[in-house]
Amino acid sequence: MFALKFASFFILAYLIGSFPTGVLVGKIFFHKDIRKYGSGNIGTTNTFRVLGPLAGIIVFLVDFFKGTIATLLPVLFHLGPHYLSLIFGLAAILGHAFPIFLKFKGGKAVATSAGFLLGYNIHFFLICAVIFFPILFITSMVSLTSLISVVLIFIASLFFHDLALSIISGLLVVLIYWSHRSNIIRLKHHQENMVPFGLYYWYYKKHH
């Protein structure tokens, strides 16, 4: 009985993660397929760039809370130990990265991963935020910030003495680096897009 319930909620968590927020917002409100513009990514950064701040904020919030809701499924339905939240959170992250509704071609899962961290451990989430936002302010690049932050977040997880959290954080490092393959190439060639604020952005504008 538990196995059937576990499998059902795992699939539900994956489907929650698969919800194609960026594509739906683009098509319904802007009559654009976000995958055909900018970087072609369905996530927050490309939505901001192509459809504007309001659309970007909406996509971020929905993608973020996809991770939180999926992570909280075991709590909401009393499925068992707290570590199960990690498994369901990972299912949502995989759903966002490999959505069944988009032929398994999804986003980079940064927002959904953040939402998962909030759902699992709010104290750890706050530490992650303290890591992420200052790096973003320095680098002015979401991709580079994500690549640096996910490694530091994994290291931070070791101090929580939570083996399951550290394992999932380690898997996130692999997933984030894999999903940012094209960004890493652009970073190597100094062609990566920047957000319109931060130290590096202001330095770049001043000297170009």
Buried (B, 14 or more C-beta within 10 A) or exposed (E): EEEEEBEEBBEBBBBBBBBBBBBBBBEEEBEBEBBEBBBEBBBBBBBBBBBEEEBBEBBBBBBBBBBBBBBBBBBEEEBEEEBBBBBBBBBBBBBBBBBBEBEEEBBBBBBBBBBBBBBBBEEBBEBBBEBBEEBBBBBBBBBBBBBBBBBBBBEBBEEBEBEBBBBBBBBBBEBBBEBBEBBEEBBEEEEBBBBEEBEBBEEEEEEE
